[in-house]
Amino acid sequence: MQVGPLNVIVTCTNRKKGDSHPDTQLRLIKDKDLPARLARWTQALMTHSAEGIPALDLYGGNYWSVIRGMAKKNNAFSHVRFWVISAGFGLIPIDRAICSYAATFSSSKLDSVLPDKPSRFTHEEWWGGLSEWHKQQGNPISCIADLAKAYPSEPLIVALSPEYLTAVYRDLYTAREFLHNPNHLVIISSGSGKKGPLKNNFLPCDARMEHIVGVSRMALNARIIHHVLTANSINEINAVDLERKYSALLRDLPSANYPVREVSTDEEVLSFIRESLKNGLPASSGRLLRIYRDSGKACEQSRFRGLFLQTQEIFITQTK
């Protein structure tokens, strides 16, 4: 089914091609207050993005492979404008050349935008700072509200994880005000609660959707976007019609049967990785994660990989 014109915003991924320069790893920026932290960060991005590649080609993983497939030129989605929400770069078009970097809205990660707990600023304030930086650089679209203002008659689909949703919620609310039809804002966030002033703009979706779009928890939001774009005409892409359709779909779907695992602290994961490396178990984060999950423990893939790389570096240094 031909779709468009419309705008689709997706989140970035932790997996990227190539190693990021130390200057573009938030863990190494020690400034605690927002203005200084942002200034040092954005200067590093400008310095190193001259050697960057399009965001479409930079990001990796299962989630991004679905996004890349849709964003290729000369296919059924050629009339869709794809944009990326990034904790490091803010809102950018998917073909913007950027450098590899390490930044996240996840407070548990080493490269969190928040330097400590309690933080002196919020995710929302960081997002606002990135938007202001883009504006100062002369970018006409520096935030989601700018995008809605530029294309007020077109649907705007936004797919976000809960943490990213928190950071941009106010921006989304303002964006809806610019749309000629407020129902043209459709929010896809399978892991979040559908509440607040924008509750009527959320697409009904959760893990049960995997029975329709395929099993892949990490890529679920991306696959739901694909389903919305291919199973609906442009006139059907509005919050009211989609709510009716997808609520009915969910009612007929069985629950998603995933293993119940015990949530782990960072120290528990680090202890497992240290012991595994000492005992000569496979020195790859993917294989160790499978072993860890098979033991009944839970840990998100990117979190496990970050802790693995951190531990592996220390282990290698100590065994030299």
N, C-alpha and C positions, 0 to 999 in steps of 0.2 A: 504494500500500500504506500503510495507516495505521500510524504509528509512535508510540512513546512509551509511558509517560513515561520520559524519560532526559535527561541533561545533555550539552550540546555546548559545548566551549570553542574559540574561534577567536582568531587574533591580530588586532591592530589593523592599520591601514594608514598609510602616510606621507601619502597624499592625504586632505585634510580640507576641509570647506566653511568658507570664511572664513579670514582671516589670524589667526595666533596673536598674542597680546599679547607684547611683548618679555619680560615677566616669566615667561612660560610657554614660553620657548625655552631649552633646557638649554645651548646654546652661550654664552649670556650670563650664566650663573651660574658665577662664578669660584672658588667654594669647592672645595677639593680633597679634604678628608676627608669620609667618609661622613655622619656626624651633621649637620655644618653644611650640606652640599649637600642632603641630604634635607629638612632643616628649612626651608631657603629655598624649595626646590621645592614641597613640600606646602603651605606657606603661600600661595604664588602660586596653586596650584590651587584652594584653598578660596576665595581672594579672587575669582577670576574665573569659577568654575563657576556662580555665581548667575545669570550671563547665558548659560549653556550650553544645549545642545540634546541630545536623546537620542543616545547613541553610535550607534545604528542609523542615524540620519540624518546624523551628523557625518562618518563615513568615506566615502571614494569609491574609484573604480577598478573594474576588471573583477572582481577578487577579491571586493570588497565587494558588488558588484551581485548575485552569486550568494548571498552570505550574507543580504543584505537580502530577496531573494526568498523564502528559506526562513523567515526570522524574522517575516514579516508575519503579522498575526493572521488567524484564520479560514481557514486553509488546511490542507493535509495534514500540516503540521508544527506544528500548534497545541499539541500536547502536549509539544513539545520545549522545554526551557529553554535559551536561548542566553546564553552568557557571553563576555566579551572579556578577553584577556590583553593588557595594555598596559605598555610600559616606563615610561610616564608615570604611569598611574593604578593599576597593579596589576591585580587581578582584579575586574571589575565586571559586573553584569547588563547586557544589551544595551540595555535601556531607561533606563539611568541617564543623567541629564543631566550633561554635562561640557563644559568649555570647549575650544576649539581649542588645540592645544599642539604642541610639537616635541620629541620624545624617542625614543630608539631603543636597542636592545641591539646594534646594528651598530657595531663599534668604528671603522669607517672613516668614519662620518658625523659632521658637525659637531655634531649634537645627541645624541651618544653619552652614555649615563649615566656612562661612564668618562671622567673629565676629562683624563687623560694616559696615557702609556705609559712605563714600567710603572705601572699604577694602584695606588693604595693600598688598593683593595678590589675585589671581584669582582662580576660580574653577579648571581650568586646572593645575595650580601650586599645588593645594592641591592633585589632582589626581596623579600628578607626584611624590609628596612626599610619598603617599601611595604605589605607585609602587616601589619606591626606598627602602622603609621599607621592603616590601616583598622580594626584592632582597637580602637585608642584612640578612634576616632570612633564606636564603638558598633556597627560593622557585624558581624553574626553570622557572615557568610561573608567572611573576609578573605584566604583563600588557597585553593588547590585542595584541600588536605587537609580544610579546613572544609567544602567542598562535598561531598566524599565522605562525611564524617562525618554531614552532614545528610541525605543520600540514599544510605545504604549498600546498598540493595537494587536500585538502578537502574544501568544502564550509564552509563559516563562516556567520551565520545569527545573527544579533545583533538587539534586540528590545529595544528601548530607548524612554524615554520622552524627550521633548525639552531641559530641563535643564541638564539632564544627557548627552545628545548628545553634548551640548556645552563643558562640562567638558572633554570629551574623544575624541573630533573630531580629534585632531592632532594624538592621539594614533591610531585611526581608519585609518587615512591616511597612517601612517607608516606601519600598519598591511597589508594594501592592497599591499604595495610594496613587502612584503615577499611572498604573494600568487603567485603561478605559473600562475594562471589565475586571473587577477584583478576583473573579473566579478563574481568570487566566493564570493566576499563580498556583502552581501545583508543586507541593513539597513531598519528596519521596525520602523517607527515613525509617527503614524497617526496624531499627533497634531503639527508637525513641518513643516517648509518650506523646500522643497527639493531643496537645492541650495548649492553653494560652489564647491570646487574641487571634492567632492564625490557625486555630484548631480545625476550622472548616476548609482550610486549604491543603490539608494533609491527604495524601492518597492512602486509603485503607490497605495496609500491607504488613506482613510479618513473615516469619520463617515458613509458614504454610505455603507461601508463594513458590517455594522450591518445587512443589509438585507440578507446577505449570512451567516455570522458566528453567528448571534444572538445579541440581544440588551443588551449591557452592556458596557457603555462608559469606566468605570474603567478597564475592562478586555479586551478591544478591541485589544490591541497589542498582548496579550497572545493568543487570539482566532485566530488572523490572523496567528501567528506562527503555530498553530495547523492546520489551513487550508493549509498553504504552505507545511507542512510536509506530510500531508495526500493526498493532491490533485495533487502532483507532484512527479515524479520519481527523483532519485538522479541526473540524467543527466540534468533534467530540472531546478534544483536549481542553477540558475545563473542569474545575474542582467539583462542580455539581454532578455532571454526567459521569465522571470517573468514580466519584464516591458511590454512586448508585451501582455501577457496574462491578467495581472491585469488592464492595461489601457483599454482593451476591456471590461472587466467585469464592471469597474466603469462607462463606457459610457452608459451602459444599466440599471444602477441602479438609482432609484429616490433619491432625497435628504433625509437626515435623519431629521425627524420632531421632533425637541426638543423644549420645551418651551423656549421662549425668556425671560430671566430674567435679572434684573438690577444687575450689578457687585457691590459688597459691600466692603467697607473698613474694616479693622480689628476692628476699633472703633465702626462701625455700628453693626457688628456682636456681639461684646462684650456687647454693650448696650442692644441688643435684649436678649441675654442670661441672663444678670443680671436681667432684668425686668421679664423674664419668671420664673426664680428661685424665685424671690420675690413673684410672683403671684401664685406659686404652680403648674406651668405647669409641665408635665412629665420630671423628672430629668434624662433624658438619651439623649446623644448627637444625636443618630439616630432619635428619635422621634421629638426632637426640630428642627433638620435639615429639616425634612419633613414639619413641620409647617412653617419654615422660607422660604423654597422654594415655598410652596403653596401661600405665600404672594407676590410672584413675584420677590423675591430676589435670588441672586446667591451666592453660596459659595462652594468651593471644599470640599469633605467629610473629608479628613484628616486635612485640615486647620481648619474646623469647630470643629472637635473633639479636636484638640489641644487647641483652644481658650476656648472650653467648659470646659475641664479639668482644665485649668488655672483659669477660673472664679469660677468653682465649689469649688475648694480648698479654695479660698479666702472667698466665701460665707459661707462655712461650718465653717471656723474659726471665722467669724464675728458673726455668729448666735449661737455659743456655749455659 
